[in-house]
Amino acid sequence: MSTLPEKPPQDERIDMRWDGWGDPARAHGLPGGVKLLLTAVLGRTPAPPPGPDLADVTISTPPLPGDDVAALAAVVGAEHVDTGHDVRLLHAGGKSTPDLLRRRHAEQAAPGAVVRPGSEDDVAAVLAVAVGRGLAVVPFGGGTAVTGGLTPDAGTHRGVVSLDLRRLTGLVALDDVSHEATFHAGTTAPAAEAALAHRGFELGHFPQSFEFATLGGFAAMRSSGQNSAGYGRFDAMVTGLRVVTPTGTLDLGRAPGSAAGPDLVRWFLGSEGTFGVITRVRLRVHPAPEARLFDAWTFRDFAAGADGLRRVAQLGTGPTVIRLSDEEETAVSLAQVGNIGKALTRGCSAVVLHEGPADLAAARREATTRVLREAGGRPAAEKLAASWDHGRFRAPYLRDALLAAGVFCETLETATTWSNLRALKAAVTTALAEGFDREHAKHRILCHISHVYPTGASLYFTVIAGLGTDPLEPWDRVKSGVNDAIMAAGGTISHHHGVGADHAPWLEQEIGATGLRMLRAVRAELDPAGIMNPGALLGDTLG
């Protein structure tokens, strides 16, 4: 039975800071424990000069000319085409650390116009205008991308349109028998969860970008959330898509299982806006959990903790969340909550969450507890896990505070099999350390296992360093060496951040020359003029 909520909650979003993360009202300084730890590790780092105010920034790329604006206004309405200075800058890229460092420059590149379609027909009409007038189109959801996939790259075209999907929002249908929900792609994750909660359901996809990202963005990037151990990655949740391409519209996902040729839904998951615009997403949902049971664990070292997580994943004891921080990250986490004494000791920490009906969650918790004890784990204070849950979406705000204090902070991630995990961690750690040593920069490298599978796991690295007043060029060199090391050590170039423009040069090493030709052939069929997000994913342009 397909139903609609009587009064679905509204999707009330705010624009993020143009030069930082999230809600400006929630920005905060560094905790005292973190300041002490940073001083001990990096020494004193001079605070950089503040960047320019938004109003004082010069945009190097011109707005679209009047005839282009008029053509776009004719299909979406003049009030939904914006060439204003501030709005263009708010759509000038994503939220990686290099993105934010570039925002400190007095001159910025930005799209020539921001267009907000209100329907699928509007999207198709905008793409037709863009093809006819030689304009590139960059789909824009929540603006949280961190691999260069939102850079307004015109490629060979005259200008760039940022296609902001915020008007394509809301719950379209909820099938409470089949446990499927259909949403417009511009719906933010919090709005989706609120609409589902109104009917007693939950999606349960909680990446760190949760508070601002959109469902269409999750699909386009093949997102993986912090609860993916229990509910799966976002691509596993998707049961159907509607996609508007420059050459036609696709409605994909007829049945839960099909042998009617290759699964075309999967072609668009991870396509990063290069094949077309995802306009609707149909998703597997589940009843809101009755119980949420948190546990914290400690292990003598990372190897022991990783072995415990492997056993849990392979036995299928069913935690919703299971994460392991290495010794360095454990120390920083303790410092954040003011436990500076323990922050200087060794050992690894893990967070575990079980959800569901109370009796089933308790049984799964008991099974996981038994496995982790057998692996040498020791239960820790539950408040440590609750603290992680309470602060799980605050890390990007902490990064802003670090940058303001003159501390470079960036993340990268990869994944591999359990048998190769230690070798990959060592290779990435060595590449980072050697790269920073060459740049004569004091540094600290943190790592955690963020997602587990029966056959392997992901590794999520955070690096903090003192790189002086202009760290962009040194970081480009360091990151390039790390990407080479990931490929050489058998890891993936991205587990959940995506390819974007930053990782595009390494995609062929991962999927091979034939795989790259396949992707280019699909793009050429769906977007022969090459207007869709030039430079992202495939690292080249058409047209």
HUQUI-V466281 format. One record per helix or strand of 2 or more residues. SS is the DSSP state (A for helix, B for strand). FROM is the first residue (numbers start at 1). TO is the last residue. If there is no record, write none. Layout:
BEGIN
ss = {SS	SS}
from = {FROM	FROM}
to = {TO	TO}
END
This chain:
BEGIN
ss = {B	A	A	A	B	A	A	B	A	A	B	B	A	B	B	B	B	A	B	A	A	A	B	B	A	B	B	B	A	B	A	A	B	A	B	A	A	B	A	B	B	A	A}
from = {2	24	32	54	58	66	78	81	85	97	107	113	120	135	159	171	180	189	201	215	228	234	238	248	265	277	286	291	302	321	327	340	348	358	378	382	395	408	418	443	456	472	504}
to = {3	26	42	56	59	76	80	82	90	102	108	115	133	140	164	175	184	197	202	221	231	237	245	252	268	284	287	299	315	325	336	343	356	374	380	390	404	417	438	452	465	488	526}
END
